[in-house]
Amino acid sequence: MGIEKLKNSLLSEASEEANKIVQSAEAHVQAMLREERTKRKTLEEEAEKNIERMLVEQSNERIAWARLDAKRIKADAREDAIATVLEGIFEKLATVRNTPEYKKFLKNAVPNAVSELGKGTIIHILKGDKKLLPKISNTKIKEDLKGLGGALVENADGKIRIDLTLETLFETKRDEIRKQISDKLFGGKG
């Protein structure tokens, strides 16, 4: 019976030891589970914060692009409005030949150009504009100009020209006219 007692005692001790090990292992597993749950919760919170931050950034980026796009559309609309007015002014140049200002322009600008170029100058004007010019000596007048009006004055050999055509004068002043139109239409903001 001594062996049986010893055997039972050893089994009892082994069983107790096994229970302690199992309890310790279960406690350790429970602690690991708690730790993993805490880690998972922390990771989920960080992930939510990251997602929220990314959504805010994406929203801000979209808003910035929308604002930029709106500015571009507004600038395009302004440019279209200015271009339309410039085209209208250019079209009105066709009727400027009937004004007293046109006659005054030809009377002043053409003789000044002739005096700069000297004797033997050739004046190119539109057909019918000859009567608007004052008498200018030592010049040849040709009514062969095409366009809206004005004059093209060149020296005798044609190497030097002074372009007084309405189209050229308009193009020369285009930026200044454009600014004036912008100021009128948009109050100096364009």
Phi, psi and omega in degrees: 000340179298324182287321181295320179294316179297318181296314180296321179295315179295319179295320179296314179295319180295320179294317178297316180297318180295319178297318179297317180296316179297316179296318179296318179295317179296319178296318179295318178297317179298318178296318178296320178297316178299316180297317180293320177298318178296315178298314180299316179298317178298315179297318178297318179296317178296318179297317178298317178297317179297317179297315179299315179299316180296320178295318178296315179299316180296319178297315178298320179295316179296320178296317179298316178296320179296318177297316179298317179296319179296319177297319179296316180297317179296316179296319177297318179296319177298315180297320178297317179297315180296316180298320179297316179294318178300318178297319178297319178295316180299319178295324179293338179302334180296333181264356184292337180298340182270004184261155176296330179297324179295314179300317180296319179301310181298319181298328182266311188289318183294310177300324177298317179294320178298317181294329177289325185269340176089194185294153175078016180290155177243130180249122176257124179223171176288152176300128179100348181273352182301321181294342180275346182272146173286168176292124180234120183279159178059035177227161176240128181253126177241127177266065184236010182285138175253144177132206186270337180147186183097205182210158173234115184249128181227155179288176188302322182269359176077010182277332180242130181231144170244115185266109179248023180289150181299323180298314181292318179298320178298312180297323179296324183262004186307312182296319179294317178296318180302316179296318179297318178297314180300315179299319181292314184286320190239012176066036176079018181255022184219000000 
